[in-house]
Each structure stands twice: as structure tokens, then as C-alpha cells.
């Protein structure tokens, strides 16, 4: 599954207390320091003059080709992410009459906190939002390990998205059954044009917000795991997650 649009920045990276942690991540290895901040622009005009909320301090190893790298403190990330999500919500609501968003777990929900404040809380058309999960743990919805609970407590319960537009897994089923039911739900929503499709017929969400684990896993897709070979199902499952449960 792929998202149909890319945020203006090529990389969102939350600033760490130790700048060396940035040097050992996904950035290039060439020696050299350069601090870069590019606000969102359109026709060479900054969208919002209030997006920069403080001084950015970080140490990056830089090389030619990384032209759109933005290094954010946690506050910068929350402010900029809220602005970008609101822009995309407006765009797709006008174009399609719906805005489909897929969420991950981890620290992501903390960075969505600005969306529940003014002006976004009052100006976003929440009735057009449809919320999905890129992955989920098969635990009850009130379990502390549940990605649904994380998103609901920190974000969804604070905005007026219709409950029927929030598509959590059926946690009463075993993993294989929950995966099959979730895929059936996606296929139904593709048929009714709530979810768009890519040229190869796969569901195409308007926005997917992904996190990455320390081992490089994304959306419960773990490096070297046999599940990476799956090429037929839209939704699959695993019982031997390297990161329990």
C-alpha cells in the first residue's frame, strides 16, 4: 500500500539530546556540518510565517543530493506536522470528499497533539476523515499495548471524527481472522470509492504516517522476516513478532 502524496520535506527527524544520534541514523556518512531549515513554500513564498517556533540546533553530516532535509526539535515537528496534515486534509476533502489517514503507533501520536488545538480543531472538516492503522497488536482495545488505545487517548477522542469512520481491528478474533476481516473492510471501502486505488489496484491512502523501530521495522514488517515475501494479500499477520506482543 502506498500513500498518494508526499510531504514537502524529504525527512522528518526529531532532534535528540545527543547530536551524535543523528549522525548514526539514516543520514549520509560524508564529513561536514550544515544546518538546514526549509519551511514549506509555494511559488517561493513561505506558507506560514509562524511555523518556526525556536532555534534549531543539530549537527548533521551532509552531502550533495540531500537538498530538502529538515531537522526539527520535538516542538518544530509537532507544529509543522499539524500544518502539513491540515493542508492535506483540505486538499483531499475538496478533491475526493474524504480524507483517508493510516496511523502507526509509537511516538507518532504525541506529534499529532497540535491538531487538537486552535486553529486546526475548529477548521479541519473532521467528518470527512477516515482513520486506519498500518499495523496493530492483537490485544484488547483497552490494553496498554494497543495502537488503537494510544491513538484514541492521545488524539481521536479529542476531535469529532465519526466513530464509524475509525477502522480498528476486530480484537475478538485471532490474528489471521482479524487480518482477513480488515482486508474485507478495505476492499469494501475501495469499491465505494472512500479509499482511492493506485494504478495496480492496491488501496492508496491520502496520508500514511509511519514510524521506524530501532531494528528498522516499519508497520510490523521486520527485516529478514518471511512475511516480506507476501505479495498477494493486502493485510497479513504474524505470530512470531521480534517485538512482542
N, C-alpha and C positions, 0 to 999 in steps of 0.2 A: 504494500500500500504506500502511496506517496502523497505528499501534500502538493497542492496546486499552486502555491506561491511561496516565495522565499522572502524573509525579512531583509531589509535593506543592508544590514550588516552581515558579513560572512561568518562572523563568530561572536557569540556572546560568551564572555568568560568572567565569572565573578572574581573579584580581586581577593587574594589570600593574604593573611597577615605576613607570611614569609614570601617575598617575591621570587625566591628560588623555585617555589612550587609551580609558578608559571613557566619557568624555563625548562622544566622537565615534563611538560604536558605535550600538547599536540602542536606546539609552535616549532618553527624551523630551528636548526642547530647552528646556523651561521652566527658568528660572533658579531655583536654590535648592539647598541641600545638606541631605541627610538620610541617615544611616547606619542601615540596617535589617538585622536578622538574625532570622529566624523559624525555629527548629528545627521539625522535624516534630512535629505534635501530633495527638492523638486524644482527643476528649472533654476538650479543654483541658488535657491532660497531655502533657508532652514525652516522646516515645518513649524517648530515650536521654539521660541527663544528661551523658554523656561525649562528646557529639558536638562540642561547642565546644572546639577544641584550641588556641586562642590568640586574641589580639585581632585583630579585623577592622578594617582601616583602608582606606578608599576615599573618593573624592569622587564623588557621583552628582548628576545633575540630575534633579529629582524632580517629578512632577505627580500629581494625583489620578487614581486608576484603577490605578496600579501598586502594588497592595496586598500582593503576595506576591513581591516581589523579594528575592532572597538574593544577597549579594555574598560570594564565597568567595576566600580565598587558595588556592594550589595544594594545601596540606595539608588545608584545610577541604573542598575539593572532593572529594579522594580519600576522606576519611573519610566524608563524607555520601553520596557516590555508592555506596560499598560497602554502607553500611547500607540505603539505599533498594533497591538491586538484590537484596540478601539477602531483604528483606521481600517483594518481588515474586516472587522465586523460590519462597519458601514458599507464597505465596498461590496461584500458578498450578499449582504441583506438586500441591497439595491439591485444587484445583478441577478440573484437567484431566489430571493425571498426566504433564504435560510442561511445560517452560518454554522458549519459543522466543525467542531473542535475535538481533537483527540488529546487526552491528557496522560502524562506519566505520573509516577509517584516521586518519592524522594523530596528534594528541596524545592521542586518547581512551584508547588502551591504557595509557598512563602513569597515567591517573587510575583505572584498574581495579586498581592494584597492591595495594590494601588487601584485595582479595578473596582473595588467595593467602596471607594471614596469618591467624592466630588472631583471633577465633573462627570466622570465615567458612569458612576452608579445611576445618574439621572438621565444621561444622554444615550447610552447604549440601548438598542432595542433587544432586550433580553428575551422577549417572547419568540424571537427567531433563532435563538441558539439551540443547537443540538449537541450534546456532550457525550463523548465516548472515551474509552480507555484503550491505550495502546497495549497495555498488559494489566493483569490483575492477579492477586493471590487468591486461591480458592479457600477463603475463610469467611466467617460471618461478617456482615456489613458493620457490626459494632466492634469488630476485632481491631486492635491497635495496628495490626499488620495490613489492614485493608486499605488499598489505594482509594477506594470509594470513600471510606471514612475520613481519610486525610483530606481529600478534595472537598467533601461535604462540610466538614468542620471549619476549614480554613477559607472556603470560597463559595461553594454552591449554596449553602444555607443563608448566605448574606446578600444574594442577588435573586431577582424574581424570575428565574428560568422555570418554565412549566415542568413539573415533576415528570410528566410523560416524555419530556424531551431529554431526560437524563438516562442513559442506557448503561446501567450497571449489569454485571453478570448475575446469573441465577446461582446464588451460593448454596442452594439446597441440592444441587446436582454435583456429581463427581466431575473432575477436570475435563474428561472427554465430552461428557454431556453438556457441560457449561460452554465449551468451545463450539460445539455444534449448534446450540441454541443461539449463541451470539452471532455466528455466521449467518444463520437463517434470518436474524433480525437485520443484519447489514444488507443482505440480498433484498429483503422486502423494502428497505429504505432506498436502495438503488433503483428498484423498479418504480417506486413512487417519486423518484427524482429529488428526494430530500438530500441524498448523497450523490455527488457527481461521480463520473467514471472517467478513467484515463482511456487512452486510445486502445489499450489491450483489454479493456473491460473490467479492470480492477477498481475498487472504490477509491475515490480521490477526495480526501478531506480538505476543507479550505485551510485548515491550520492544524499542524501536529506539533506539540510541544514535548520534546524528548529530553531525557536526561541520560547521562552515561555513568555506569558504575566504575569502580576503581579497576576492575578487570577488563573494561572495555565493553561490557554488555549493554545493549540497548533494547528496551521492550522485551525483556526476558529472552533475548537472543544472545546466547553465551558463546564466546569464541571457542571453536572446535567442537561444539555440540552437534550431534546428528540432526537435530531439528532444523539446522541451517540448510539442509538439503531438501526440505519440504518445498514443493513448487506447485501444488495443486490447491491446497486449502487456503482460504482467506484467514481463518483463525485456527490455531493449533494449540497444543498443550504439552506440558512436560511434568513428570513426577519426580525427576531427579535434579531439580534446580541446584546448581552450585551455591546459590544464595537462598537459604531456606527462609520462610516456608515456601 
